[in-house]
Amino acid sequence: MGNTLQHRVDDVKRQVQEMQMKQGDMQRQTQVALQVAFARDQFLWGSGLYALVVLGAGARAARGQFHPGLAVPLVLGAFALGYVGDMAYGTKLIRVRQEAEHILEHERTLLVPPKTMPARKNWATEVALIDARPGGNPGRVSDKWYGPVRR
């Protein structure tokens, strides 16, 4: 009887874990979809504004009143619009996901929380890797730190 009860408890735990994983994945998908939708909205508004600026600059140039300083915002605006457009309709999310996977697989020491975080005890392997680096763990950002130095 005890064995059957334990088996049932294990089944319920597994079902709860699966449900939590599904809910977490649904939340992640919703957040990504919201980010893409936000980027698309930014792209539409930004492209409308950029088109208006380009038309205005073109009209001034046609009248012979084009100021060379206007070229800077036109070029920078094109880059900004391209960045948002890549997020909205391009492959930016795929590239970001691939970079995140690379960090998770090969650069886990970047994810180690500060010493004051309770979760740091779960990162013993990564902390050992940091301490094993040539020169060890310097303990501070750089020698050019202008705040109070604690030794």
Secondary structure as GFF3:
##gff-version 3
##sequence-region A 1 151
A	DSSP	alpha_helix	2	62	.	.	.	ID=ss1
A	DSSP	three_ten_helix	68	70	.	.	.	ID=ss2
A	DSSP	alpha_helix	71	89	.	.	.	ID=ss3
A	DSSP	alpha_helix	92	106	.	.	.	ID=ss4
A	DSSP	three_ten_helix	108	111	.	.	.	ID=ss5
A	DSSP	three_ten_helix	118	123	.	.	.	ID=ss6
A	DSSP	alpha_helix	124	131	.	.	.	ID=ss7
###
